[in-house]
Amino acid sequence: MMRPTTVASIYIETFGCQMNEADSQYIADRAASAGYLIAEKPEEANVVVLNTCTVRDNAERRAYGRMGHLKVLKEADPALKLVVMGCLAEQDRDRMQKIVPHVDAVFGTSELAQMGDAIAQWRPNFDDTDLTEERALLVPFGGAADCVTDAYSHLRGFVTVQRGCSYYCTFCIVPHVRGRFDHRPAAEIVREAEERVASGAREVMLVGQTVNAYKDPAGGSDFGDLCKRVAALPGLERLTFISPHPKDFTEKIIRDLAQVPQLNPRVHLPLQSGSDPVLRRMNRKYTMQQFREKVDLIHRYLPQWAITTDIIVGFPGESDADFEATLDYVKTGVFANAFMFIYSQRRGTPAARWEQVDAAVASERFKRLADAQNLASRAYHERKIGTVVRALVQGPSKKDAAKLAAKTPDNATVIAPMPPGYDEALYAREPWIDVQVHEGFIWGCTGTIVRRAERYADAGAPVQRPLIDLLAAQA
């Protein structure tokens, strides 16, 4: 039976990119300030929020499907508020409530403050509410909670440095739903990062649609200057960022990044295509030669950094030769990992109106590209075998609750059996684990936890190995 509650609660579920995750964190903070608890399940909440994405058709369909799943809760409890925010809310604001009339409110990407105000205004309506067993029986399918829902969520803090994008790639809907560049003042960013650290964040991620294009509207300082200012905050352990644009990586910025020891040694550098004709049609604003020059700069100043990327297969007009150029570059092993997608038409973008590549051809190309990158990713992770890597705990593995999942600073996933006497509260206080790596896979590594530490720079305390691991080592 569900417990009665006298405290209003909110559930937040996020689709899409780190920008959406940062927006969800903002709403969670506003809700907590207004007196809400953060629910782990939608059936345990008075307010249910879906933060949506529209970057690909699949994300859009999933979001609408999720709204349909949640209708059962709204029907069981009309007092529940079902709210949709994010890019799909911005794109479909005029038709969403016709498609899903059970949704109570729709907030676009520029209406976060108004949404926070509305949630605060609703809170008194939920005092002394009782979430009954009958409602618990109507559990909707799928979904996972976000924000401050477990012992480890506070360890990573998102700080938005910039909203929108002014580059108008022909495949991308972002400028249409998030607007043009809007850079936050550097002092405001530093202050928010300081708040994240004070709240227990061991790692701060600076988030922007084209983060390295950042310019301080007050003083004109660039992204490298910003990273140095944030890194100077007392208590900051690790700093990272997402997602830069190749065009905006100047030698000065990369040289600045090399002077920030707190930065995680990974840069996400979206390639999209290895063909100049396709890059022109995409309006990516760089050539392959220029992309290679950026990679060379990274290797020169940041030789230990992993480079990851995004690649689109089957973009309108992509020829066999265009695809082979992309495939050949991927086969060089330059990328530690890649997010690869078959082109998805997004209404409102120029590329959606162009002649499309045959679906079967695009699928065959995607498989060949994935096979090539998978070899590179596996090799990258296998190079960690026999080493001890430090990683920040994320929580129990989603596939095996008897194991812990963590992320290394270069963004590799590591999975290890929970040590004997595992204590969630202890590992939330001492969340850095040293893992002896045994195997490498396409997705990451597996190993055994040998030490844990409170701070990244600490030596750490030994951790007892699981009995089954000890027996295996003696065999």
Secondary structure, 3 states (H helix, E strand, C coil): CCCCCCCCEEEEEECCCHHHHHHHHHHHHHHHHCCCEECCCHHHCCEEEEEECCCCHHHHHHHHHHHHHHHHHHHHCCCCEEEEEEHHHHHCCCCHHHHCCCCCEEECCCCHHHHHHHHHHHHHHHCCCCCCHHHHCCCCCCCCCCCCCCCCHHHEEEEECEECCCCCCCCCCHHHHHCCCEECCHHHHHHHHHHHHHCCCCEEEEECCCHHHCECCCCCCEHHHHHHHHHCCCCCCEEEEECCCHHHCCHHHHHHHCCCCCECCEEECCCECCCHHHHHHHCCCCCHHHHHHHHHHHHHHCCCCEEEEEEEECCCCCCHHHHHHHHHHHHCCCCCEEEEEECCCCCCCHHHHCCCCCHHHHHHHHHHHHHHHHHHHHHHHHCCCCCEEEEEEEEECCCCCCEEEEECCCCCEEEEECCCCCCHHHHHHCCEEEEEEEEECCCEEEEEEEEEECCCCCCCEECCCCHHHHHHHHC
